[in-house]
Amino acid sequence: MLQSFILYPIQLASISLRGWFRAGLDTIKIIFLFLKGASLFQHLFAIACLAAGIAAFLPWIHYRVDFLGMEEVFIGSNFKFIFGLVTPSGLFFLLFPIPFKRMIFYILFTAVALSYLGGLIYENPIHTKMINPTDYTILPGMYVYGILLSICGLLAFTALKTDAVDYSWLFEPLNGEIKINKQNTSFAGAKKNEMKVIPREIKKKTGSEAKSPSPALPHTSDKIKYDSPGFFRAVFLRKNKSEKKKTSSKKNLNIKIAR
């Protein structure tokens, strides 16, 4: 009991370290595959998203405060976390194959763009809480962000149209298991089909059918020779016999009706 209590945190730590190490390797591989296989528009979209994220957290507002002397203060927008959503969402939809990712991105992009346009008209309370506009000045970082945001919106239409990274390498072990399972199931199904015995319908012959047996097909010691002339002759005789029976039954019916 004491030994398992001591070994449990060590095993948990080793498992978590191995998991984080594997996640780091997979992340590096995804970035490498993106840099190798992405198109020009996808690279430009990634750069624009990163630049927009940096510009969102830059100082946008400048004002002076008199604390026993004039001090200059540089702050960002009050909605900087909303403006910064373009970067993680754009990179996430670019790197991972998600259904309807372009539509979801444009819904989020529209919300951010409307917030930005509202901040151009109503600087208070979106960017600052100062009431008097003469107490502060707007820095160029706000306008740089607007340019980068518009570039992201234009590039997203082409960049998010296709997947930038091929994730088939993640599913290779699973595909192998699925193929093995399919082979096993098909083999089992074939065995079941082989073991099935289909009973033949046996009809009791009565009357004229029992007295006049059908001509036997030519047989050999092992199997029927379907290419022999005797086989075709026997089939022809059977057909003629069935046709004669049909005509005789029709004649009997006509005689009964006449009576």
N, C-alpha and C positions, 0 to 999 in steps of 0.2 A: 504493500500500500504506500509506504513512504517512498519507495523507489520510483513507482509510477507517478507520484505527486511531484517528485523532483525532475523526472525526465519529461513530463508533459510540457512545461514552458520552453524547454530546450528544443523539443521537436516542433513546437508551434513556431518558435523563432526561426528555425531552419527552413520550415515550409514557407513561411511568409517571405523570407529572404530570397528563396529560390523563385517564388512567384513574382516578386518585384523585379528580380534579375531577368526573368523570362519576358515580363511585360516591357522592360526597357529594351531588350533585344528586338522584340516585335515592333516597338515604336520606331526604333532606328531603321528596321527593315521597311516599314511603311513609308517613312520619309525618303529613303533611298529609292524605293519603287516609284514614289511620286515624282521625284526629281528626274528619274530615268524615263518614265512613260507618259508624263502629263504633256498636254499640248501647250502652245505659246499663250493662249488665252487663259488657261488654268494657272500657269505660272504668274501671269500678270495679275490675275484675280487674287491669288494668295499674297502677293506683294502689296496690293492695294488694301486688302483687309488688315494686314499687319500694320501698315502705315496709318490707316484710319484708327486702329486701336491705340497707337501711340499718340496720335493727335487728339484723341478724345480725352486723354488724361494730362495734356499739357495745360499750362495756365492760359485761361481765356479772359480773365478779369484782372485789371490792375487798379489799385486805389492807394491813397496815402492816409496814414493815421498819425495823429499827433499824440505820442506818448512821451512827454518830456523831450520832445524832438520829433521831427518828421521821419516816419518810417514808411517804406514802400512795401506793399503786400501784393503778391501774385497768387491767385487762386484759380481753380478750375470751375467748370459749370456745376450747378447743383444736380443736373441730370447726366453727369459724366458716366455713370454706370450704365445708364440706358443707351447712351451714344456708343459705349464700348461693346455693346452686345453684337455689333456687326462682325467683329473680329472672330470670336469663338464660334459663332453660328456659321459664318462663311467658311471657315477652315474645317469645321466638323462636317458640313454638308459636302464639302469638296473632297475630303479624304475617305468618307465612308459611304457605301452604297445604301441609301435610304430612299424608300418610295416617296414620290411627290416632294422631293427635297427642294426643287426649284420653286414650287408653289409656296411651301412653308417659309423659305427664305424671303420671298418677296412680300409675304404678309408681315414678317418681322421688319423687313426693310422699310415698308410703308409706315409702320408705327414709328420707327426711329426718324424717318425723313419728316413726318408731320411734326414730331417733337422739335426737330431742328428748325423747321420753318416757323413754328410757333415762337421759338426763342429769338428769332430775328425781329419779330414784331413785339413780343412781350418778353423783354429781357428780365423783367421781374414778374414772376418768381422762378422762371426756368433756369436762368443763368446766375442770378444774384438776388439777394433780398433787399438791396438798397433801393430806396424809392426815388431819390433824386438822380437822374442820369448824369448830372455834372460831377457827382462824387466819384465816379469810376470811369474807366476807359476800356473799350473792347480791344483785345489783342489780336494780331493776325492769325493766331492758332485756330480761332473759331472758323474763319473763312477757309483756311487750309483743310480743316476737317470737312467742310461742306463740299469742297472740290473732290476730295478722296471718296466721300460717301457717294457722290454722283458717279464716279468712275466704277466703284464697286457694283452699283446698280446696273450700269451698262454692261459690264463684263460678266455678270452673273448669268445672264440669259444664255450665253454660249458656254461658259465654263462649267455650269452645273447641268448641262444637257446630257453629258456622258460621265461615266465613272473614271476618276483619275488614277485609281489604284486597282490592280487585279488581285483579288483575294482568293484565287483558286488554290494557292499553296496552303491556305489554312484548312481547306476541306479535303485535302488529299487523303489523310488517314480515314476520314469518315467515308469517302467514296470507296476506298478499298473494302471497308467493312460491309458497305451496302452491296457491293458486287459479290462478296463471299456469301452474304445472306441470300441473295437472289439465286446464286448457283445451288445453294443447299436446298432452297425451297423448290426450285425446278427439278432437282434430282429426286426429292421426296415425292413431288407430284408425279414424276415419271414412274417411280416405284409403285405408287398407289394405282396408277392407271394400268401398270402391268399386272397387278394382283387382282384387278377387277375381272370377274367372270360374267360375261353377258349371256344370260340364258336364251336359248333358241325356243321359239314358239313351235310346239309340236301339235299338229292337228290330226285328229283321228279321221282316217279315210273311211267313208261309208259308201255302200252301193257300188256303182260302176267304177268309181275312182279306186276302191280297194281291189276290185277284180282286175283292172287294167293298170298295172304299174307303169310308171314313166320309164322310158328307155334309159338305161344306165349310161353314164358318161364313161368314155374310155379312161381307164386308170393304168398307171404303172405301179411298180412296187413301192415307189416313194411318193410321187405327186402326179397331178393331172398334167397331161401335155396339152396345153391350151393352143398350141400351134399345129396340132395334128388335124388331118381332115375328118377323122371320126368325131372329134368334138363339135365341129361346125355342123356336121350332118345331124348329130343328136339334138343340137339346139334348133335346127330347122324343123325336125320332126315334132319337137315340143310346140313350136309356134303353130304349125299346121294343125296339131291336135286341139290346141286351145281355140283356134278359129272355127274348127268343125263343131266343137261343143257350143260355141256361141250361136252359130247358125241353126243347130238342131234345137236349142232352147227357144229360139225365135219361132221356128216352125211349129213347135208344140203349143206355144202361146197362141199362134194364129189359128190352129185347129180348134183349141178350146173356145176361142172367141166365136169361131164360125158355128160350133155346136150350140 
